[in-house]
Amino acid sequence: MGDRAIMTTTTSTTTSATTGTSATTTATRDAAAVVTAAAAIPVTGGAAGAADVPAARRATAGGAGASTGSTSPTARTGATGPTAAPATAPGAGIRAEAAGPSAVTGNSPVTPPRTPDPTPGIPSATGSTPSTPSTPSTPTGPAATASPHDPCTHGFLPERPPVRSMIGTWTRLDAMARTAAVAPDRAAAVALVERAHRAGELSALRQRVSRLSLRNAEAAAMRIAVIAVSCGWCGLDPQAPAAREVADEAFLDLWAAVAHRIDHDQFVALPTLALHNWVPERKPRRHIPIDQLARTEVLVPIVRWAPEGQPLSRLDRLMLAATRLEAHGIWLFRLAETLAGRSPDDSSTPTALRRLVRVQHALRAQLLAEATDLTAAPATPQQRAVLGALAEQGALEPPVLQAAEAVLGIGGRRMGEGRRQLLRRHLPAQHRAWLSAMDRHCAPVRTLAHRGGPDAAVYREAQESLIALRRTYTALVQAAARPTTAPLTAAA
């Protein structure tokens, strides 16, 4: 009886264990079937994938619970029956599928792989662009685009009055320029340079060029130009090997160093000799523009071509006339800016051309007034030789006439492009760039030369007034270079 009871108890226990094992096996098989079915369903959206993944998790959890002896029908029903999809973030199903089957069917909870941070500035998969630090933009205001030289302000005159006297070691260059300007002939000027070379003065100045400010370097360039034309070296290139056979080597080295400092190789010409050599007699106030000073104040030369105590020579008078011509020609530069880019059919074009005619007539009257004093001034053979050498090199061209020809196109038609660029080489780089810009921007206005009507007549009148102005200036140069008894008005 006791053995039968023990056998019955053992049989019941074995049956229960067998039943539990079968339930566990069945639950595991059902969970695997659910996972396989979930993997077979294509993921078309974040919500559908998110609903399947938690169901697989609960099926796996049910299997784990059955292995410990829990065989409740609720667990089995939860593994196979429909479940409510939990609220998950969009895209969770995509990350779960990308994790692979092992992450879903394992016994540990599913941990989605960490997605790398998107590249800064590139939109992410959700369409949002991460915030990136803003890059400071390049300034586009007038300060960033303004050129260092504006001809509308003071023409091609220097921005400030030239330096009257240099200081330090550069006083020797001051003295050399003043002595060379009044030398009786070229041989005396060359001997002066050779003495400075032997004394080591030129080498000492050469070593100090890099310390000069731009304004003082321009002042040194004017004094070097005076010495060069006095010695007959105005047509030389200081860096050419052939120049060392003619001129002093130490002076050529100083010349080349100053030219490099001011970024202008061909500065031995009228713009440097005239515009940087005349200053107001009294110290001006700072707020007065340089062109107004040149028009209204009494101007005196820094380096005189005539000895001290004597009247100004014809060469001095010619340089003074060129300086005042630039000062009165400031209105021509402003009208050139007005005509730049204008259409020939614009109503403002003939108005600007009429004003240009009046300005050119005023400049011609200014030259005629200067001619009276010039013809009465004394002249020496050395001064006439200097003028002849400058004229031979084309170095007596006033910048204001080049500006007028850039607008009206007379210089390009009459002299040719090569000749025009040859005359412009004596101007600084920013002035040459401005003239080239006027050549391009005033091309529409120059088409009036091939038209008819009142606007074309005004354009031709402007051309004729410019031709008369140039002839008057040419006659003034001829009167300064050689004595003549013919009146200037007849030559004009």
C-alpha positions as CSV (number, residue, x, y, z in Angstrom):
1,M,0.0,0.0,0.0
2,G,2.8,2.3,0.9
3,D,4.8,1.3,-2.1
4,R,1.8,1.9,-4.3
5,A,1.4,5.4,-2.9
6,I,5.0,6.2,-3.4
7,M,4.8,4.9,-7.0
8,T,1.7,7.0,-7.6
9,T,3.4,10.1,-6.2
10,T,6.5,9.5,-8.4
11,T,4.3,8.9,-11.5
12,S,2.4,12.1,-10.8
13,T,5.7,14.0,-10.4
14,T,7.1,12.6,-13.6
15,T,3.9,13.3,-15.4
16,S,4.0,16.9,-14.2
17,A,7.6,17.3,-15.2
18,T,6.9,15.8,-18.6
19,T,3.9,18.1,-19.0
20,G,6.0,21.1,-18.0
21,T,8.8,20.1,-20.4
22,S,6.3,19.7,-23.2
23,A,4.7,23.1,-22.4
24,T,8.1,24.7,-22.5
25,T,9.0,23.1,-25.8
26,T,5.6,24.1,-27.2
27,A,6.0,27.7,-26.0
28,T,9.5,27.9,-27.4
29,R,8.3,26.6,-30.8
30,D,5.5,29.1,-30.8
31,A,7.8,32.0,-30.0
32,A,10.1,31.0,-32.8
33,A,7.2,30.8,-35.2
34,V,6.1,34.3,-34.2
35,V,9.7,35.7,-34.6
36,T,9.9,34.1,-38.0
37,A,6.6,35.5,-39.1
38,A,7.6,39.0,-37.8
39,A,10.9,38.8,-39.8
40,A,9.0,37.8,-42.9
41,I,6.7,40.8,-42.8
42,P,8.3,43.8,-44.7
43,V,8.7,46.9,-42.8
44,T,7.0,49.8,-44.6
45,G,6.8,52.3,-41.8
46,G,8.1,53.0,-38.4
47,A,4.9,52.1,-36.6
48,A,4.4,48.6,-38.1
49,G,8.0,47.5,-37.3
50,A,7.6,48.9,-33.8
51,A,4.5,46.8,-33.2
52,D,6.2,43.5,-34.2
53,V,9.3,43.9,-32.2
54,P,7.7,44.1,-28.7
55,A,5.5,41.1,-29.6
56,A,8.7,39.1,-30.2
57,R,10.1,40.3,-27.0
58,R,7.1,39.1,-25.0
59,A,7.1,35.8,-26.8
60,T,10.8,35.3,-25.8
61,A,10.0,36.4,-22.3
62,G,7.1,33.9,-22.1
63,G,9.4,31.1,-23.2
64,A,11.9,32.0,-20.5
65,G,9.1,32.0,-17.9
66,A,8.0,28.5,-19.0
67,S,11.4,27.2,-18.6
68,T,11.2,28.0,-14.9
69,G,8.0,26.2,-14.5
70,S,5.4,28.8,-15.4
71,T,3.0,27.3,-17.9
72,S,0.0,29.6,-17.6
73,P,-2.2,29.8,-20.6
74,T,-2.0,33.6,-20.4
75,A,1.7,33.5,-21.3
76,R,1.0,31.2,-24.2
77,T,-1.8,33.3,-25.4
78,G,0.3,36.4,-25.2
79,A,3.0,34.8,-27.3
80,T,0.6,33.9,-30.2
81,G,-2.3,36.3,-29.9
82,P,-2.5,39.9,-31.2
83,T,-1.0,42.6,-29.0
84,A,-1.4,46.4,-28.9
85,A,1.5,48.3,-30.4
86,P,3.2,50.4,-27.8
87,A,3.9,54.1,-28.5
88,T,7.4,54.2,-29.9
89,A,9.3,56.9,-31.8
90,P,9.2,56.9,-35.6
91,G,12.0,54.9,-37.1
92,A,12.4,52.5,-34.2
93,G,11.4,49.5,-36.3
94,I,14.0,50.5,-39.0
95,R,16.7,50.4,-36.4
96,A,15.4,47.1,-34.9
97,E,15.5,45.5,-38.4
98,A,18.9,46.7,-39.1
99,A,20.1,45.2,-35.8
100,G,19.7,41.7,-37.3
101,P,17.7,38.6,-36.1
102,S,20.1,37.8,-33.3
103,A,19.3,41.0,-31.5
104,V,15.6,40.2,-31.6
105,T,15.6,36.5,-30.7
106,G,18.3,36.6,-28.0
107,N,17.4,36.3,-24.3
108,S,18.7,39.8,-23.5
109,P,16.6,42.9,-24.1
110,V,17.0,44.4,-27.6
111,T,19.3,47.5,-27.6
112,P,19.2,49.4,-30.9
113,P,22.6,50.3,-32.3
114,R,23.8,53.8,-31.7
115,T,23.6,55.8,-34.9
116,P,26.5,58.2,-35.6
117,D,25.9,61.9,-35.4
118,P,25.2,63.4,-38.8
119,T,27.7,65.6,-40.5
120,P,27.4,69.2,-39.4
121,G,25.5,71.2,-42.0
122,I,24.1,68.1,-43.8
123,P,20.4,67.3,-43.2
124,S,19.8,64.1,-41.2
125,A,17.4,61.2,-42.1
126,T,14.5,62.9,-40.3
127,G,14.9,66.0,-42.4
128,S,16.3,68.3,-39.7
129,T,19.5,70.1,-40.1
130,P,21.8,70.3,-37.0
131,S,22.7,73.7,-35.9
132,T,26.2,74.7,-36.8
133,P,28.1,77.7,-35.7
134,S,27.7,80.5,-38.2
135,T,30.7,81.5,-40.2
136,P,31.5,85.2,-40.2
137,S,30.7,86.6,-43.6
138,T,33.1,88.6,-45.6
139,P,32.3,92.3,-45.3
140,T,30.6,93.7,-48.4
141,G,30.2,97.3,-47.4
142,P,31.9,100.3,-49.0
143,A,34.9,99.8,-46.8
144,A,35.6,96.4,-48.4
145,T,35.1,97.5,-52.0
146,A,36.4,101.0,-51.9
147,S,39.6,101.6,-53.8
148,P,42.5,103.4,-52.1
149,H,42.4,106.2,-54.7
150,D,39.3,108.0,-55.8
151,P,39.9,110.4,-58.8
152,C,36.5,112.1,-58.0
153,T,38.0,113.4,-54.8
154,H,41.2,115.2,-55.9
155,G,41.9,113.9,-59.4
156,F,45.5,112.5,-59.9
157,L,46.9,115.0,-57.4
158,P,48.5,113.5,-54.2
159,E,46.1,113.1,-51.4
160,R,48.2,115.4,-49.1
161,P,50.6,118.2,-49.9
162,P,54.0,116.9,-50.8
163,V,56.8,116.8,-48.2
164,R,58.7,120.1,-48.2
165,S,61.9,118.9,-46.6
166,M,63.2,115.5,-45.8
167,I,64.9,114.7,-42.5
168,G,67.8,112.7,-41.3
169,T,70.2,111.2,-43.9
170,W,67.7,112.1,-46.6
171,T,68.6,115.7,-46.3
172,R,71.6,114.8,-48.6
173,L,69.1,113.8,-51.3
174,D,67.4,117.2,-50.9
175,A,70.6,119.0,-51.4
176,M,71.6,116.9,-54.3
177,A,68.3,117.5,-56.1
178,R,68.5,121.3,-55.6
179,T,72.1,121.4,-56.8
180,A,71.5,119.2,-59.8
181,A,68.4,121.3,-60.9
182,V,70.5,124.5,-61.2
183,A,73.5,122.8,-62.7
184,P,74.8,124.6,-65.8
185,D,74.9,121.4,-67.9
186,R,74.6,117.6,-67.7
187,A,78.3,117.1,-67.0
188,A,78.1,119.1,-63.8
189,A,75.1,117.1,-62.7
190,V,76.8,113.8,-63.4
191,A,79.9,115.0,-61.5
192,L,77.7,115.8,-58.5
193,V,76.3,112.2,-58.5
194,E,79.7,110.7,-58.8
195,R,81.0,112.7,-55.8
196,A,78.0,111.4,-53.7
197,H,78.9,107.9,-54.8
198,R,82.5,108.2,-53.7
199,A,81.4,109.7,-50.4
200,G,79.1,106.7,-49.7
201,E,76.0,108.8,-49.5
202,L,74.1,106.9,-52.2
203,S,74.8,103.6,-50.5
204,A,73.6,104.9,-47.1
205,L,70.4,106.1,-48.7
206,R,69.9,102.8,-50.4
207,Q,70.0,101.0,-47.1
208,R,67.3,103.3,-45.7
209,V,64.7,103.0,-48.4
210,S,62.7,100.3,-46.8
211,R,62.2,102.5,-43.7
212,L,60.5,105.2,-45.6
213,S,56.7,105.7,-45.4
214,L,54.9,105.8,-48.7
215,R,54.5,109.6,-48.6
216,N,58.2,110.1,-47.9
217,A,59.1,107.5,-50.6
218,E,57.1,109.6,-53.1
219,A,59.0,112.6,-52.0
220,A,62.3,110.8,-52.5
221,A,61.1,109.7,-56.0
222,M,60.5,113.3,-57.0
223,R,64.1,114.2,-56.0
224,I,65.5,111.2,-57.8
225,A,63.5,112.2,-60.9
226,V,65.0,115.7,-60.8
227,I,68.5,114.3,-60.6
228,A,67.9,111.8,-63.4
229,V,66.6,114.3,-65.9
230,S,69.3,116.8,-65.0
231,C,71.9,114.1,-65.8
232,G,70.1,113.1,-69.0
233,W,69.1,109.6,-67.7
234,C,65.3,110.0,-67.9
235,G,64.9,107.3,-70.5
236,L,66.8,104.6,-68.6
237,D,65.5,101.5,-66.9
238,P,67.4,101.4,-63.6
239,Q,67.3,97.6,-63.6
240,A,68.5,97.1,-67.1
241,P,72.1,96.0,-67.6
242,A,72.6,98.5,-70.4
243,A,71.8,101.3,-68.0
244,R,74.9,100.6,-65.9
245,E,77.1,101.4,-68.9
246,V,75.7,105.0,-68.9
247,A,74.6,106.0,-65.4
248,D,76.2,105.6,-62.0
249,E,75.6,102.2,-60.5
250,A,75.0,103.4,-56.9
251,F,72.4,105.9,-58.1
252,L,70.7,103.2,-60.2
253,D,70.5,101.0,-57.2
254,L,68.9,103.8,-55.2
255,W,66.6,104.6,-58.1
256,A,65.4,100.9,-58.4
257,A,64.9,100.6,-54.6
258,V,62.7,103.7,-54.5
259,A,60.8,102.5,-57.6
260,H,60.1,99.2,-55.8
261,R,59.0,101.0,-52.7
262,I,56.4,103.0,-54.4
263,D,55.5,100.2,-56.9
264,H,56.1,102.5,-59.9
265,D,59.0,101.9,-62.3
266,Q,58.6,104.7,-64.8
267,F,58.1,107.7,-62.4
268,V,60.6,110.0,-64.1
269,A,58.0,112.1,-65.9
270,L,55.7,115.2,-65.5
271,P,53.2,113.7,-63.0
272,T,56.1,113.2,-60.5
273,L,58.1,116.3,-61.4
274,A,55.1,118.6,-61.3
275,L,52.4,117.3,-59.0
276,H,54.8,116.3,-56.2
277,N,56.9,119.4,-56.4
278,W,54.5,122.3,-55.8
279,V,53.1,123.0,-52.3
280,P,51.1,125.9,-50.8
281,E,53.2,128.8,-49.6
282,R,51.5,128.8,-46.2
283,K,50.7,125.7,-44.2
284,P,47.1,124.7,-45.1
285,R,44.4,123.6,-42.8
286,R,43.7,119.9,-42.8
287,H,40.1,120.1,-44.0
288,I,40.9,121.9,-47.2
289,P,41.1,119.5,-50.2
290,I,44.4,119.4,-52.1
291,D,42.7,120.4,-55.4
292,Q,41.2,123.5,-53.8
293,L,44.6,124.4,-52.3
294,A,46.2,124.2,-55.8
295,R,43.5,126.4,-57.3
296,T,43.3,129.1,-54.6
297,E,46.6,129.2,-52.7
298,V,50.0,130.6,-53.9
299,L,52.1,127.6,-54.8
300,V,55.9,127.5,-54.4
301,P,58.3,124.8,-55.8
302,I,60.1,122.4,-53.5
303,V,63.0,122.1,-56.0
304,R,63.5,125.1,-58.2
305,W,65.0,124.9,-61.7
306,A,66.0,128.5,-61.4
307,P,68.6,129.6,-58.8
308,E,67.4,131.1,-55.5
309,G,66.7,134.8,-55.7
310,Q,65.9,134.7,-59.4
311,P,62.5,134.6,-61.2
312,L,61.0,131.2,-62.0
313,S,62.3,129.7,-65.2
314,R,60.1,128.5,-68.1
315,L,60.5,125.0,-66.9
316,D,59.2,126.0,-63.5
317,R,56.3,127.8,-65.1
318,L,55.4,124.8,-67.2
319,M,55.3,122.5,-64.2
320,L,53.2,125.0,-62.3
321,A,50.8,125.2,-65.3
322,A,50.5,121.4,-65.3
323,T,49.8,121.4,-61.6
324,R,47.0,124.0,-61.8
325,L,45.6,122.2,-64.8
326,E,45.1,119.1,-62.7
327,A,43.5,121.1,-59.9
328,H,41.0,122.7,-62.3
329,G,40.4,119.4,-64.1
330,I,38.9,117.8,-61.0
331,W,35.5,118.5,-62.6
332,L,36.5,116.5,-65.7
333,F,37.2,113.4,-63.5
334,R,33.8,113.7,-61.9
335,L,32.0,114.0,-65.3
336,A,34.0,111.0,-66.5
337,E,32.5,109.0,-63.6
338,T,29.1,110.3,-64.6
339,L,29.4,109.2,-68.2
340,A,30.8,105.8,-67.3
341,G,28.3,103.0,-68.0
342,R,25.7,105.4,-69.4
343,S,23.7,104.6,-72.5
344,P,24.0,107.0,-75.4
345,D,20.2,107.3,-75.3
346,D,20.2,108.3,-71.7
347,S,18.8,111.8,-71.1
348,S,21.7,112.6,-68.8
349,T,24.4,111.8,-71.4
350,P,24.1,115.0,-73.5
351,T,23.9,117.1,-70.3
352,A,27.1,115.6,-69.0
353,L,28.8,116.1,-72.4
354,R,27.8,119.8,-72.5
355,R,29.3,120.3,-69.0
356,L,32.4,118.5,-70.3
357,V,32.7,121.0,-73.1
358,R,32.5,123.9,-70.6
359,V,35.2,122.4,-68.4
360,Q,37.5,121.8,-71.3
361,H,37.0,125.4,-72.4
362,A,37.9,126.6,-68.9
363,L,41.0,124.5,-68.9
364,R,42.1,126.0,-72.2
365,A,41.6,129.5,-70.8
366,Q,43.7,128.5,-67.8
367,L,46.6,127.4,-70.0
368,L,46.3,130.6,-72.0
369,A,46.6,132.6,-68.8
370,E,49.7,130.7,-67.8
371,A,51.2,131.2,-71.2
372,T,51.7,134.9,-70.6
373,D,54.0,134.4,-67.6
374,L,55.7,131.5,-69.2
375,T,56.8,133.3,-72.3
376,A,58.2,136.1,-70.2
377,A,60.3,133.8,-68.0
378,P,64.0,133.1,-68.6
379,A,65.3,129.9,-69.9
380,T,68.7,128.2,-70.0
381,P,70.1,125.7,-72.5
382,Q,70.1,123.1,-69.7
383,Q,66.5,123.6,-69.0
384,R,65.6,123.4,-72.7
385,A,67.6,120.1,-72.9
386,V,65.6,118.7,-70.0
387,L,62.3,119.6,-71.6
388,G,63.5,118.1,-74.9
389,A,64.5,114.8,-73.3
390,L,61.1,114.6,-71.5
391,A,59.2,115.3,-74.6
392,E,61.2,112.7,-76.5
393,Q,60.2,110.1,-74.0
394,G,56.5,111.1,-74.0
395,A,56.8,112.1,-70.3
396,L,55.1,115.5,-70.6
397,E,51.5,114.2,-70.9
398,P,49.2,115.7,-68.3
399,P,47.0,113.0,-66.6
400,V,43.8,115.2,-67.0
401,L,44.2,115.0,-70.8
402,Q,44.6,111.3,-70.7
403,A,41.4,111.1,-68.6
404,A,39.5,113.2,-71.2
405,E,40.8,111.0,-74.0
406,A,39.7,107.8,-72.2
407,V,36.2,109.2,-72.1
408,L,36.0,110.6,-75.7
409,G,38.3,108.0,-77.3
410,I,40.3,110.5,-79.3
411,G,43.7,109.3,-78.0
412,G,43.0,105.7,-79.0
413,R,41.9,106.6,-82.5
414,R,44.6,109.1,-83.2
415,M,47.7,107.5,-81.5
416,G,46.8,103.9,-81.4
417,E,46.5,101.6,-78.4
418,G,50.2,101.0,-78.1
419,R,51.0,104.7,-78.1
420,R,48.4,105.4,-75.5
421,Q,49.7,102.7,-73.2
422,L,53.2,104.1,-73.7
423,L,52.0,107.4,-72.4
424,R,50.2,105.9,-69.4
425,R,53.3,104.0,-68.2
426,H,54.4,107.2,-66.4
427,L,51.3,107.0,-64.1
428,P,51.0,104.9,-60.9
429,A,49.2,101.6,-61.2
430,Q,46.0,102.7,-59.6
431,H,45.8,105.6,-62.1
432,R,46.4,103.4,-65.0
433,A,43.7,101.0,-63.8
434,W,41.2,103.9,-63.5
435,L,41.9,105.0,-67.1
436,S,41.5,101.4,-68.4
437,A,38.2,101.2,-66.6
438,M,37.1,104.5,-68.3
439,D,38.1,103.0,-71.6
440,R,35.7,100.1,-71.1
441,H,32.8,101.9,-69.3
442,C,32.6,104.9,-71.7
443,A,32.5,102.7,-74.8
444,P,28.7,103.1,-75.2
445,V,29.0,106.9,-75.1
446,R,31.6,106.8,-77.9
447,T,29.1,105.1,-80.2
448,L,27.6,108.6,-80.7
449,A,30.5,109.3,-83.1
450,H,28.7,107.1,-85.6
451,R,25.3,108.6,-85.2
452,G,23.4,111.7,-86.1
453,G,21.2,114.1,-84.2
454,P,21.6,116.6,-81.5
455,D,23.3,114.2,-79.0
456,A,25.9,113.2,-81.6
457,A,26.5,116.9,-82.3
458,V,27.2,117.5,-78.6
459,Y,29.6,114.6,-78.6
460,R,31.5,115.9,-81.6
461,E,31.7,119.4,-79.9
462,A,33.3,117.7,-76.9
463,Q,35.8,116.1,-79.1
464,E,36.7,119.3,-80.8
465,S,37.1,121.1,-77.5
466,L,39.5,118.4,-76.3
467,I,41.5,118.7,-79.5
468,A,41.8,122.5,-79.0
469,L,42.8,121.9,-75.4
470,R,45.6,119.5,-76.4
471,R,46.9,121.9,-79.1
472,T,47.0,124.7,-76.6
473,Y,49.1,122.5,-74.2
474,T,51.4,121.5,-77.0
475,A,52.0,125.1,-77.9
476,L,52.8,125.8,-74.2
477,V,55.4,123.1,-74.1
478,Q,57.0,124.4,-77.3
479,A,57.1,127.9,-75.9
480,A,58.9,126.5,-72.8
481,A,61.4,124.4,-74.8
482,R,62.5,127.0,-77.2
483,P,62.0,130.8,-77.5
484,T,59.3,131.8,-79.9
485,T,57.9,135.2,-80.8
486,A,54.6,133.8,-82.2
487,P,51.6,134.4,-80.0
488,L,50.2,131.3,-78.3
489,T,46.7,131.9,-79.5
490,A,47.8,131.6,-83.2
491,A,49.3,128.2,-82.5
492,A,46.2,127.1,-80.7
